[in-house]
Amino acid sequence: MRVQLLALCLALAACASAPGAENGPPPFTQGQMQAAPTPAQDYAISVDAPAGVYQLDPRHASVQFRIRHMGLAWFTARFDTKDATLSFDPADPARSQLSASVTADSVNTGVEGLDAPVARALGAGAIQFASTGIERTGRFTGRVTGNLTMNGQTHPVALDVTFAGAAIDPLRGANMVLGFSAHGEIDRTQWGVNQWRAFTGDTVQIVIEAELVRRAG
């Protein structure tokens, strides 16, 4: 992705190790782990959607991260300000490019008084993702690798992406709209986000849903 998209991208906190937790698959990956990969020869390289630059529709997108608290329930928060741009090559989607960002100050934990400390821990400002490669893993799936910049540091990350489909939307200028879902994991300590480790772990799950609208012209 310039599936960056989600990129895309992006988070704090995480999976505290509960007894037995390491024995099961992490949430959001079970369906993908059970599904056998599609052999490369079973799907065409090209995709039936127009080339062009696609912009995220923030009204139809979400960027969430999940944290396991004290080895108990999963705590979910979101970013309210997000953006992404996809330069889409339908002849070979692997040549597409994605860039995405969220604003740390827009984090919404749903807990009074917690948003500001979380934003500071993430470095405030923008959290940015820029794709460096896209690999097709199936007819409608792929893996997007790229660089994630957060808290003043940049490190590589990978997102597993599912193409949800394409449609012309008369309510969005009769333009083509592409839909994607993406998820991935990061170790927050790589970016120097070390707060609250007494009761949260280091793994952060990122979950993205996104619709991108083709720019006219």
C-alpha positions in Angstrom: 0.0 0.0 0.0 1.1 3.3 -0.3 -1.0 1.0 1.6 0.3 2.6 4.1 -2.8 2.7 5.4 -3.0 2.6 6.7 -0.4 3.2 7.5 -1.0 3.6 8.7 -0.3 3.8 11.2 0.5 3.6 15.0 0.4 3.4 18.5 1.3 3.1 22.0 1.3 0.3 24.5 0.4 -3.3 24.3 0.3 -7.0 25.0 1.2 -7.6 28.6 2.1 -11.3 28.8 -0.7 -13.1 30.5 -0.2 -16.8 31.4 -1.0 -18.8 28.3 -1.4 -15.8 26.1 1.6 -16.7 24.0 0.1 -20.0 23.2 -2.7 -18.6 21.0 -2.7 -16.4 17.9 -3.1 -12.7 18.4 -6.5 -11.1 17.6 -7.2 -10.0 14.0 -4.9 -12.7 12.6 -6.9 -15.9 13.2 -8.8 -15.9 9.9 -5.7 -15.1 7.9 -3.6 -17.8 9.7 -6.2 -20.4 8.9 -6.6 -19.5 5.3 -4.2 -21.2 2.9 -2.2 -18.7 0.8 -3.3 -18.4 -2.9 -0.6 -19.8 -5.3 0.8 -16.9 -7.4 -0.2 -18.6 -10.6 -3.9 -18.6 -9.5 -4.4 -14.9 -9.8 -3.7 -12.3 -12.5 -1.1 -9.6 -11.8 -3.3 -6.8 -13.1 -6.3 -5.4 -11.2 -9.5 -4.1 -12.8 -9.5 -0.6 -11.3 -8.3 2.7 -12.9 -4.8 4.0 -12.3 -4.4 7.2 -10.5 -3.8 9.0 -7.2 -6.3 8.0 -4.5 -6.9 10.1 -1.3 -8.2 8.8 2.0 -11.8 9.7 2.8 -11.4 10.3 6.6 -15.2 10.0 7.0 -14.9 6.3 6.0 -11.7 5.3 7.7 -10.4 4.3 11.1 -7.0 3.9 12.6 -7.0 2.0 15.9 -4.5 0.4 18.2 -5.0 -2.2 20.8 -3.3 -2.7 24.1 -3.5 -5.6 26.5 -3.9 -4.2 30.0 -2.4 -6.2 32.9 -2.8 -9.4 30.9 -6.6 -9.0 31.0 -8.9 -7.2 28.6 -7.7 -5.5 25.3 -7.9 -1.7 25.5 -8.7 0.0 22.1 -8.0 3.6 21.2 -8.1 5.5 17.9 -6.7 8.5 16.1 -9.3 11.0 14.9 -7.0 12.9 12.4 -5.6 10.7 9.6 -4.6 11.0 6.0 -3.3 8.7 3.3 -2.4 8.9 -0.4 -2.1 5.9 -2.7 -0.5 6.1 -6.2 -2.2 3.1 -7.7 -0.8 1.0 -10.6 -3.4 -1.5 -11.7 -1.1 -3.2 -14.2 1.0 -4.3 -11.2 -0.2 -3.3 -7.8 3.2 -4.1 -6.3 4.5 -1.0 -8.1 2.0 1.2 -6.2 3.1 3.6 -3.5 1.4 4.6 -0.2 2.0 7.3 2.3 -0.1 7.8 5.4 -0.1 9.7 8.6 -2.1 10.3 11.8 -1.8 13.1 14.3 -0.7 12.0 17.8 -2.5 14.8 19.4 -5.8 13.4 17.9 -5.5 10.2 19.9 -8.9 9.3 21.5 -8.7 6.8 24.3 -12.2 7.4 25.6 -10.7 7.8 29.1 -10.9 11.2 30.7 -7.4 12.7 31.2 -5.5 10.0 29.3 -5.4 11.4 25.8 -2.7 14.1 26.5 -0.2 11.8 28.2 -0.6 9.2 25.5 0.0 11.9 22.8 3.1 13.1 24.6 4.4 9.5 24.8 4.0 9.1 21.1 5.9 12.3 20.5 3.0 14.5 19.6 3.0 15.9 16.1 2.5 13.6 13.1 3.1 9.8 13.0 4.0 9.0 9.4 4.3 5.9 7.2 5.9 5.7 3.8 5.8 2.4 1.8 9.0 0.9 0.5 7.6 -2.3 -1.0 4.4 -4.2 -1.7 4.2 -8.0 -2.1 1.1 -9.8 -3.4 0.3 -12.7 -1.1 -3.0 -13.7 -2.7 -5.8 -12.7 -5.1 -7.0 -10.0 -2.7 -4.2 -9.8 -0.1 -0.7 -8.3 0.2 2.0 -7.2 2.6 3.1 -3.6 2.6 6.4 -2.8 4.1 7.6 0.7 4.9 9.1 3.2 7.3 7.2 4.4 10.3 8.3 7.7 11.9 7.1 8.3 15.5 8.5 10.0 18.5 11.4 11.3 16.4 12.6 7.8 15.3 12.1 5.9 12.1 12.0 2.1 11.8 10.6 -0.5 9.3 7.2 -2.0 9.8 4.9 -4.4 7.8 1.2 -4.4 7.3 -0.9 -7.3 6.1 -3.5 -5.8 3.7 -6.8 -7.1 2.3 -8.3 -5.4 -0.8 -12.1 -5.2 0.0 -13.2 -4.1 -3.4 -13.9 -1.1 -5.7 -17.0 0.9 -6.6 -18.0 4.2 -8.3 -19.8 6.3 -5.7 -22.2 9.0 -7.0 -22.1 10.7 -3.7 -18.3 11.2 -3.9 -18.2 12.9 -7.3 -18.9 9.7 -9.2 -15.3 8.8 -8.6 -13.8 5.3 -8.1 -13.4 4.3 -4.5 -11.0 1.5 -3.3 -11.5 -0.2 0.1 -8.8 -1.8 2.2 -8.4 -3.4 5.6 -4.9 -3.7 7.2 -3.4 -4.9 10.4 0.1 -5.2 11.9 2.1 -5.2 15.1 5.0 -3.0 16.3 7.2 -3.1 19.4 6.7 0.4 20.8 10.1 0.4 22.6 11.8 0.6 19.2 10.5 4.1 18.9 11.4 5.0 22.5 7.9 4.7 23.8 8.5 3.1 27.2 5.8 4.5 29.5 3.5 2.3 31.6 5.5 -0.9 31.1 4.7 -2.0 34.7 1.2 -2.8 33.5 1.4 -2.9 29.7 3.6 -4.9 27.4 5.6 -3.8 24.4 3.6 -5.1 21.5 1.0 -2.8 19.8 -1.6 -4.0 17.4 -2.6 -1.7 14.6 -6.0 -2.1 12.9 -6.9 0.0 9.8 -10.1 0.3 7.7 -9.9 2.7 4.8 -11.7 3.9 1.7 -9.6 6.0 -0.8 -11.2 8.1 -3.5 -9.6 8.6 -6.9 -8.7 12.2 -7.6 -10.4 13.7 -10.6 -8.2 14.6 -13.6 
